[in-house]
């Protein structure tokens, strides 16, 4: 959705498959980023993210973030199911790696 972020394969090349698989299992939360707050803010999508601190393949401390996006229809399905996120299918759209300084 946003430009300049990484694909799954790019992240695997930098931190390894095990880290990405572990990140897949972490629950995501809304980011509240401007422009990605769903219908309550007249936006087309809601942005969600899950993150974990780890060490990349070169030994550097990093934070890996996975971003998910739901459209207004998916948000409504969750709302109709008492906020149950398991009522929709979640797919990671993009990733980001932040190097610790």
C-alpha positions in Angstrom: 0.0 0.0 0.0 2.8 2.5 0.9 5.8 2.8 -1.4 9.3 1.8 -0.6 8.6 -1.1 1.8 10.0 -4.6 1.4 8.6 -7.9 0.1 8.6 -11.1 2.1 11.6 -12.4 0.1 13.6 -9.3 0.7 13.0 -9.6 4.4 13.9 -13.3 4.5 17.2 -12.4 2.7 18.0 -9.9 5.5 16.8 -11.6 8.7 16.1 -15.3 7.7 13.0 -17.4 7.2 12.6 -18.2 10.9 12.2 -14.6 11.9 9.5 -14.0 9.2 7.7 -17.2 10.2 7.7 -16.1 13.8 6.4 -12.6 12.8 3.6 -14.3 11.0 2.3 -15.6 14.3 2.3 -12.3 16.2 -1.0 -10.5 16.6 -1.3 -7.2 14.8 -2.8 -4.0 16.1 -4.1 -0.9 14.3 -1.4 1.7 13.6 -3.7 4.7 13.6 -1.5 6.2 10.8 -3.1 9.2 9.1 -4.9 8.1 5.9 -5.3 4.4 7.0 -8.1 4.6 9.6 -10.9 3.0 7.7 -14.4 4.4 7.2 -14.5 6.2 10.6 -12.0 8.7 9.0 -13.4 8.3 5.4 -10.3 6.2 4.4 -10.6 3.2 2.2 -8.3 1.0 4.3 -7.2 0.4 7.9 -3.6 -0.3 8.5 -2.5 -2.9 11.0 1.0 -3.9 12.1 2.9 -6.6 14.0 6.5 -6.2 15.0 9.4 -8.0 16.7 12.9 -7.1 17.7 15.5 -9.5 16.4 19.1 -9.8 15.0 19.6 -9.7 11.2 21.9 -12.1 9.4 24.9 -9.8 9.8 24.4 -9.6 13.6 22.7 -6.1 13.7 19.9 -5.4 16.1 16.7 -4.7 14.1 13.0 -4.4 14.4 10.9 -6.1 11.7 7.4 -4.9 11.0 4.7 -6.6 9.0 1.9 -4.5 7.7 -1.7 -5.7 7.0 -4.5 -3.7 5.4 -8.2 -4.3 5.7 -10.8 -2.6 3.6 -14.0 -1.2 5.0 -16.0 -4.4 4.1 -13.6 -6.5 6.1 -13.7 -4.0 9.0 -17.5 -4.3 9.0 -17.3 -8.1 9.0 -15.1 -8.0 12.1 -17.5 -5.5 13.7 -20.5 -7.7 13.0 -18.6 -10.5 14.7 -17.9 -8.6 17.9 -14.5 -7.5 16.7 -13.3 -11.1 16.0 -10.4 -10.8 13.6 -10.6 -14.5 12.8 -13.8 -13.7 10.8 -11.6 -12.5 7.9 -8.5 -13.7 6.1 -5.4 -11.8 7.0 -2.5 -11.3 4.5 0.8 -9.4 5.1 1.1 -6.8 2.3 4.6 -5.5 3.0 7.4 -5.3 5.6 9.8 -2.8 7.0 13.1 -3.3 8.8 14.4 -0.7 11.2 18.0 -0.8 12.2 18.8 0.1 15.8 21.3 2.9 16.2 
